[in-house]
Amino acid sequence: MEKNMILAWILILSTAMAVARCQDYYSHGGLYVPPPRKVTYLHFFLHDTMSGNNPSAVPIVSPNTTTTGFGGVIAFDDPLTVGPDIKSEVIGNAQGLWVSTDKDVLTLMACLDIGFTKGEFNGSSISVLSRNPITESARELAVVGGKGKFRMAKGYAQLKTYSVNFKTGDAIVDYNVTVIHY
C-alpha cells in the first residue's frame, strides 16, 4: 500500500511539474470570449482575360488529350471592378489557379485569394477554395478564410457569368459574397 501511495505522489508531482513548465506557453487570464461576429456582403465583377497582349489569365498546363480541358491549369491575376465594364473602378484583384477537374463537364477547381486595394477593406482579403462548374448559369463557392478585416472568415460566393467569349476564353463574372468574420 505504501508503494502505491509513493507512486501516486510521484505521478501528482510529475504532473504538477509538467503543468508548471507549460505555463510559459499559454495565459491563465480566464476564458476566451471571442468578439461578436460580423456579416459583410460584397458585390463586384471579376474580369478573366485570356486574350490580347496583356492577359490576366494564362495557361500553365494545356492537355491535348481531352475535349473538356481536363487536367489544364491556368494561373490568373484578375481585376475586380464595381461594375461589369472593365473601365469601372478597380477595387482589387483575384489571384490564384483554375484547375480543370472534370472529365465530362467543364468544371474548374477554384483556388483564389480575393484581395481588396481600395475602400474600407483595403489590404484585406478572402480565400476561396471550391468546385466551380462554369457551364452552370449560377453557382456557389466556399469562402474558407481571410485576413485583415476578414480574419477567420467563412461564407460563400454566389457567381453568375455576366458575359463569356468561348473563342477567346475571356469572361466577366458577377460575384455576390457573404462573409462571416470577426
C-alpha positions as CSV (number, residue, x, y, z in Angstrom):
1,M,0.0,0.0,0.0
2,E,2.8,2.4,0.8
3,K,4.4,1.6,-2.6
4,N,1.1,2.6,-4.3
5,M,0.9,5.9,-2.3
6,I,4.5,6.7,-3.3
7,L,3.7,6.1,-6.9
8,A,0.6,8.2,-6.7
9,W,2.6,11.1,-5.2
10,I,5.2,10.8,-7.9
11,L,2.5,10.9,-10.5
12,I,0.9,14.0,-8.9
13,L,4.3,15.8,-8.6
14,S,5.4,15.0,-12.1
15,T,2.0,16.2,-13.4
16,A,2.4,19.5,-11.4
17,M,5.9,20.0,-12.8
18,A,4.7,19.4,-16.4
19,V,1.9,21.9,-15.9
20,A,4.4,24.4,-14.4
21,R,6.7,24.0,-17.5
22,C,3.7,24.6,-19.9
23,Q,2.7,27.8,-18.2
24,D,5.1,29.7,-20.4
25,Y,3.0,28.7,-23.4
26,Y,-0.4,30.0,-22.5
27,S,-2.2,32.5,-20.4
28,H,-4.3,32.0,-17.3
29,G,-6.2,35.2,-17.9
30,G,-9.6,33.4,-17.9
31,L,-11.9,32.0,-20.5
32,Y,-11.5,33.3,-24.1
33,V,-14.6,35.2,-25.2
34,P,-14.4,35.9,-29.0
35,P,-15.6,39.2,-30.3
36,P,-19.0,39.2,-31.9
37,R,-19.1,38.0,-35.5
38,K,-19.8,40.4,-38.3
39,V,-21.6,39.7,-41.6
40,T,-20.3,41.6,-44.7
41,Y,-22.0,41.5,-48.1
42,L,-19.7,42.2,-51.1
43,H,-20.6,42.7,-54.8
44,F,-18.1,43.0,-57.6
45,F,-17.2,41.8,-61.1
46,L,-14.2,39.6,-61.9
47,H,-12.6,40.1,-65.4
48,D,-10.8,36.9,-66.5
49,T,-9.0,37.8,-69.8
50,M,-7.0,35.2,-71.7
51,S,-6.7,37.1,-75.0
52,G,-4.8,40.1,-76.2
53,N,-1.3,41.5,-75.4
54,N,-1.9,41.7,-71.6
55,P,-3.9,38.7,-70.4
56,S,-4.9,38.4,-66.8
57,A,-5.1,34.6,-67.1
58,V,-2.5,32.3,-68.7
59,P,-2.5,28.5,-69.3
60,I,0.3,26.7,-67.3
61,V,-0.6,23.2,-68.4
62,S,-2.7,22.5,-71.5
63,P,-3.6,18.8,-72.0
64,N,-4.0,17.7,-75.6
65,T,-6.0,14.5,-74.9
66,T,-9.4,15.8,-73.8
67,T,-12.2,17.9,-75.2
68,T,-13.1,19.4,-71.8
69,G,-9.6,20.5,-71.0
70,F,-9.4,18.0,-68.1
71,G,-6.1,18.5,-66.3
72,G,-5.5,22.0,-67.6
73,V,-4.1,24.6,-65.1
74,I,-4.5,28.4,-65.5
75,A,-2.8,31.0,-63.3
76,F,-4.6,34.3,-63.0
77,D,-4.4,37.8,-61.6
78,D,-7.8,39.2,-62.5
79,P,-9.0,42.7,-61.8
80,L,-12.1,43.2,-59.6
81,T,-14.4,46.1,-60.5
82,V,-17.5,47.7,-59.1
83,G,-19.3,47.3,-62.4
84,P,-19.2,45.0,-65.4
85,D,-17.3,47.4,-67.6
86,I,-13.5,46.9,-67.3
87,K,-13.2,50.7,-67.2
88,S,-15.3,50.9,-63.9
89,E,-13.4,51.4,-60.7
90,V,-10.9,48.7,-59.8
91,I,-11.3,47.7,-56.1
92,G,-8.8,44.8,-56.0
93,N,-7.7,41.6,-57.7
94,A,-8.2,37.9,-57.6
95,Q,-5.1,35.8,-57.8
96,G,-4.8,32.0,-57.9
97,L,-5.3,28.9,-60.0
98,W,-8.1,27.4,-62.0
99,V,-7.7,23.6,-62.5
100,S,-9.9,21.7,-64.9
101,T,-11.0,18.7,-62.7
102,D,-13.9,17.1,-64.5
103,K,-13.5,14.6,-67.4
104,D,-17.0,15.2,-68.8
105,V,-18.2,18.7,-68.0
106,L,-16.1,21.9,-67.9
107,T,-15.6,22.3,-64.2
108,L,-12.8,24.3,-62.5
109,M,-11.3,23.8,-59.1
110,A,-11.1,27.4,-57.9
111,C,-8.2,28.3,-55.6
112,L,-8.1,32.0,-55.2
113,D,-7.3,34.9,-52.9
114,I,-9.6,37.9,-53.4
115,G,-7.6,41.0,-52.3
116,F,-9.0,44.5,-51.9
117,T,-6.9,47.5,-52.7
118,K,-9.5,50.3,-52.1
119,G,-12.1,51.4,-49.6
120,E,-13.0,50.1,-46.2
121,F,-11.4,46.7,-46.9
122,N,-8.1,47.9,-48.4
123,G,-5.4,45.4,-47.5
124,S,-7.8,42.7,-46.5
125,S,-8.6,39.5,-48.5
126,I,-10.8,36.4,-48.5
127,S,-9.8,32.9,-49.6
128,V,-12.0,30.8,-51.8
129,L,-11.4,27.1,-52.4
130,S,-14.2,25.3,-54.2
131,R,-15.5,23.5,-57.2
132,N,-16.8,25.8,-59.9
133,P,-19.0,24.2,-62.6
134,I,-18.6,27.1,-65.0
135,T,-21.2,25.9,-67.5
136,E,-24.0,26.4,-64.9
137,S,-25.5,29.9,-65.0
138,A,-25.5,30.3,-61.2
139,R,-23.1,28.6,-58.8
140,E,-21.8,28.8,-55.3
141,L,-18.2,28.7,-54.0
142,A,-17.0,28.3,-50.4
143,V,-15.1,31.1,-48.6
144,V,-12.7,29.3,-46.4
145,G,-10.6,32.0,-44.8
146,G,-9.4,35.6,-44.8
147,K,-7.0,38.1,-43.4
148,G,-7.1,41.7,-42.3
149,K,-10.6,42.8,-41.6
150,F,-11.8,39.3,-42.8
151,R,-9.7,37.4,-40.3
152,M,-11.3,34.0,-39.5
153,A,-13.7,34.4,-42.4
154,K,-16.1,31.8,-43.7
155,G,-19.0,32.1,-46.0
156,Y,-20.0,31.7,-49.6
157,A,-19.7,33.4,-53.0
158,Q,-22.6,33.2,-55.5
159,L,-21.4,33.6,-59.0
160,K,-23.2,34.3,-62.3
161,T,-21.5,34.6,-65.6
162,Y,-22.1,38.1,-66.9
163,S,-20.5,37.5,-70.2
164,V,-18.2,35.0,-71.9
165,N,-16.4,34.7,-75.2
166,F,-15.9,31.0,-75.9
167,K,-13.5,31.7,-78.7
168,T,-11.0,33.7,-76.6
169,G,-11.9,32.3,-73.1
170,D,-12.5,35.9,-71.8
171,A,-15.2,36.1,-69.2
172,I,-16.8,38.6,-66.8
173,V,-18.2,37.0,-63.6
174,D,-20.6,38.7,-61.2
175,Y,-19.7,37.9,-57.6
176,N,-22.1,38.3,-54.6
177,V,-20.2,37.3,-51.5
178,T,-21.4,36.8,-47.9
179,V,-18.6,36.8,-45.4
180,I,-18.9,36.0,-41.7
181,H,-15.9,37.2,-39.8
182,Y,-14.6,38.8,-36.6
